């Protein structure tokens, strides 16, 4: 609670009383604090993801394998049209 009140006071100082020379420094400090908060939240999100059941990870892996296999199949070259078995028989009889 103390840090929330302290943060609000700093924000009010920044908005109403800070001279222009200090605002540049406060912008950098705010950017660093936001970046650190983002990294912390990203770490917490990773821990939450690892608590998911293993079926989700298996499903994601299967989707990845399916994507790459379908991509490889679509890149295969097409062979010439094969002669059917009946046409081979007709050619032998003639």
GIVENQUI-V572256 format. One record per backbone hydrogen bond with DSSP energy under -0.5 kcal/mol. CO is the residue of the C=O (numbers start at 1). NH is the residue of the N-H. Records with the same first field share a line. If there is no record, write none. Layout:
CO = NH + NH
This chain:
1 = 5
2 = 6
3 = 7
4 = 8
5 = 9
6 = 10
7 = 11
8 = 12
9 = 13
10 = 14
11 = 15
12 = 16
13 = 17 + 18
19 = 22 + 23
20 = 24
21 = 25
22 = 26
23 = 27
24 = 28
25 = 29
26 = 30
27 = 31
28 = 32
29 = 33
30 = 34
31 = 35
32 = 36
33 = 37
34 = 38
35 = 39
36 = 40
37 = 41
38 = 42
39 = 43
40 = 44
41 = 45
42 = 46
43 = 47
44 = 48
45 = 49
46 = 50
47 = 51
48 = 51
49 = 52
53 = 56 + 57
54 = 58
55 = 59
56 = 60
57 = 61
58 = 62
59 = 63
60 = 64
61 = 65
62 = 66
63 = 67
64 = 68
65 = 69
66 = 70
67 = 71
68 = 72
69 = 73
70 = 74
71 = 75
72 = 76
73 = 76
84 = 88
85 = 89
86 = 90
87 = 91
88 = 92
89 = 93
90 = 94
